[in-house]
Amino acid sequence: MRILLTSDLHGVEEAFHAFSKSLADGYDIGVMAGDLLDDKLTAVELSQLMSEPEDHDDLQTRTRRGLLKKERRIIEVLQESRKPILVVPGNHDTTPLATDGTFINLHLKKFDFDGVPFVGYGCLSRTLGPDLQMASLNEIEDILTEQTILVTHIPPRGTMDLKMNYRQMESFGSGILAEFVRRKRPRFHFFGDAHDSVGARGTSVNASYPLVSSFCGVDTDSGDIWTERTE
């Protein structure tokens, strides 16, 4: 099975078009490990999305409506690939990301595809720290085995979890998640969030998009992991 993986697109619509095209052309299934959208819109984007003259809502309401409209637009772009796309919410995702046909919200769920089980765990809140975010990992304990591909937004502590903070790199991963992964030993672990640590280490993949503007390809049969460049 060939998987196309990404994370942290933060609403960049060109990236969604590129992901959908690459997925359609050479992959069996797509995985998006959170922060598909952002929790805010630029003034220009808000004006484009919410340009109706009768719209007199306050800024917060208009932004919410604009984000929902943008979510609908990017889901339609992704569905053009005609391939299943599994997603978990990130800390910047405030819209429902509700399952719709081939667009599947994997949070706290199991999805079997071509004999391979996927299990997801997204962010619970925008404000909780990494370990508090992982407080409900017991909810997927019984559905995760060594054959499972685990998809989270937050990285495990100590594995490609460095972020730049006030001009120095700091570890932002979850120790609770790291211990969970060590104990359950999933077949692969896909995540994002730490943009500065994109890459692969063994069967762990940080697929953050912003700094590399590329996606990640994974072959579950061979174990090969590679970079899928965008055009």
C-alpha positions in Angstrom: 0.0 0.0 0.0 1.2 3.5 -0.9 0.3 6.2 1.5 0.6 10.0 0.9 1.1 11.8 4.2 1.2 15.4 5.2 0.4 17.7 8.2 0.1 21.3 9.1 -1.0 22.8 5.8 -2.6 25.6 7.8 -5.2 26.4 5.1 -2.7 26.9 2.2 -5.1 26.0 -0.6 -2.4 25.4 -3.2 -1.1 22.7 -1.0 -4.5 20.9 -0.9 -4.7 21.0 -4.6 -1.2 19.5 -4.9 -1.9 16.9 -2.3 -5.1 15.8 -4.1 -3.4 15.6 -7.4 -0.4 13.6 -6.1 -2.8 11.3 -4.2 -4.9 10.6 -7.3 -1.9 10.0 -9.5 0.1 7.5 -7.5 -1.2 6.6 -4.0 -3.8 4.4 -2.5 -4.8 6.5 0.6 -4.0 9.9 2.1 -3.3 10.8 5.7 -3.4 14.3 7.1 -2.1 14.6 10.7 -3.8 17.8 11.8 -3.8 21.6 11.4 -5.5 21.4 8.0 -6.8 24.9 8.6 -5.9 27.8 10.8 -7.9 29.3 13.6 -7.9 32.7 11.9 -8.2 34.3 8.4 -6.4 37.2 6.9 -8.5 40.3 6.2 -8.2 39.6 2.4 -9.2 36.0 2.8 -12.1 36.9 5.1 -13.3 39.5 2.5 -13.2 36.9 -0.3 -15.0 34.2 1.7 -17.6 36.4 3.2 -18.3 39.0 0.6 -22.1 38.9 0.8 -23.5 42.4 1.2 -26.1 41.3 3.7 -23.5 39.9 6.0 -23.5 42.2 9.1 -22.2 39.7 11.7 -19.4 40.7 14.1 -15.8 39.8 13.3 -15.8 36.6 15.4 -19.0 35.3 13.8 -17.9 36.2 10.3 -14.5 34.5 10.9 -16.3 31.3 12.1 -18.5 31.3 9.0 -15.5 31.9 6.8 -13.6 29.0 8.3 -16.6 26.7 7.8 -16.8 27.8 4.2 -13.1 27.3 3.7 -13.3 23.8 5.3 -16.1 22.9 2.8 -14.0 24.1 -0.1 -10.8 22.2 0.8 -12.8 19.0 1.5 -14.2 19.2 -2.0 -10.7 19.7 -3.4 -9.5 16.6 -1.5 -12.4 14.5 -2.6 -11.5 15.2 -6.3 -8.7 12.6 -5.7 -11.4 9.9 -5.4 -9.2 8.2 -2.7 -9.9 7.8 1.0 -8.3 10.6 3.1 -7.9 10.0 6.9 -7.5 13.1 9.1 -7.1 14.0 12.8 -7.6 17.5 14.1 -4.7 19.6 15.2 -4.5 22.5 17.7 -5.4 25.0 15.0 -8.4 23.1 13.7 -11.6 24.7 15.1 -14.0 23.4 12.5 -15.7 20.0 12.7 -13.7 18.2 10.0 -16.7 15.8 9.9 -16.5 12.6 8.0 -18.0 13.1 4.5 -17.6 10.2 2.0 -14.0 9.7 1.3 -13.0 12.4 3.8 -12.7 10.5 7.1 -12.1 12.0 10.6 -10.0 9.3 12.4 -10.0 10.8 15.9 -10.5 8.0 18.5 -11.5 5.6 15.7 -10.2 2.7 13.8 -10.3 2.5 10.0 -9.3 -0.6 8.0 -8.0 -0.2 4.5 -6.7 -3.0 2.3 -6.1 -5.1 5.4 -4.2 -2.3 7.2 -5.7 -0.8 10.4 -5.3 2.9 11.1 -6.1 4.5 14.4 -6.2 8.3 15.1 -5.8 10.6 18.0 -6.1 14.3 17.4 -5.9 17.4 19.6 -8.5 17.8 22.3 -8.1 21.5 22.9 -6.2 24.5 21.6 -4.9 25.4 25.1 -3.9 22.1 26.8 -0.2 21.1 26.9 1.1 18.0 25.1 0.7 15.6 28.1 -2.8 16.8 29.0 -3.8 16.4 25.3 -2.8 12.7 25.7 -5.0 12.1 28.7 -7.5 10.0 26.8 -5.1 7.7 25.1 -6.7 4.8 27.0 -9.7 5.2 24.6 -7.6 3.7 21.8 -5.7 1.2 23.9 -7.8 -1.8 22.9 -8.0 -1.0 19.2 -4.3 -0.5 18.6 -1.9 -3.4 17.9 1.5 -3.9 16.4 -0.1 -4.0 12.9 -1.7 -0.6 13.4 -0.7 2.7 11.8 -1.1 5.3 14.5 -1.9 8.9 13.4 -1.6 11.8 16.0 -1.0 15.5 15.6 1.3 15.9 18.6 4.7 14.1 18.4 6.1 11.8 21.1 8.6 13.5 23.3 12.2 13.0 22.1 11.2 11.9 18.5 11.3 14.8 16.0 9.5 17.1 18.4 11.7 20.2 18.4 10.2 23.6 17.8 11.8 27.0 17.6 10.9 29.0 20.7 12.4 32.4 21.4 15.4 31.6 19.1 16.1 28.3 20.6 14.9 24.8 19.8 12.8 23.1 22.5 11.1 19.7 22.8 7.3 20.0 22.6 6.3 16.4 22.4 4.3 14.3 24.8 6.1 11.9 27.3 2.8 10.1 27.8 2.5 9.5 24.0 6.2 8.4 23.8 5.6 5.8 26.5 2.4 4.7 24.8 4.2 4.2 21.5 7.1 2.3 23.1 4.6 0.0 24.8 2.2 -0.6 21.9 4.8 -0.6 19.1 2.5 0.5 16.2 3.6 -0.5 12.7 4.1 3.2 11.8 3.5 6.4 13.7 2.6 9.5 11.7 2.4 13.0 13.2 3.2 16.7 12.7 3.0 19.9 14.8 6.8 20.4 15.2 7.5 22.1 11.9 11.2 22.3 12.5 11.6 18.6 12.9 10.1 17.3 9.7 11.5 13.9 8.6 11.5 10.2 9.3 13.2 8.1 12.0 12.6 4.4 11.8 8.9 3.9 11.5 8.1 7.4 12.9 7.3 10.2 10.4 6.9 13.9 11.1 5.1 15.1 8.0 4.9 18.9 8.7 4.5 20.8 5.5 5.4 24.5 6.1 9.2 24.5 6.0 9.7 22.0 3.2 6.6 22.5 1.0 6.5 18.8 0.2 4.6 15.7 1.3 5.8 12.2 2.4 5.3 8.9 0.7 5.2 5.6 2.6 5.1 2.0 1.2 3.8 -0.3 3.9 5.0 -3.4 2.1 8.7 -2.4 1.7 8.9 0.1 4.5 10.3 2.7 2.2 9.7 6.4 3.1 10.4 9.2 0.6 9.7 12.9 -0.1 6.9 13.7 -2.6 7.7 17.1 -4.1 4.9 19.5 -5.0 4.9 21.2 -8.4 
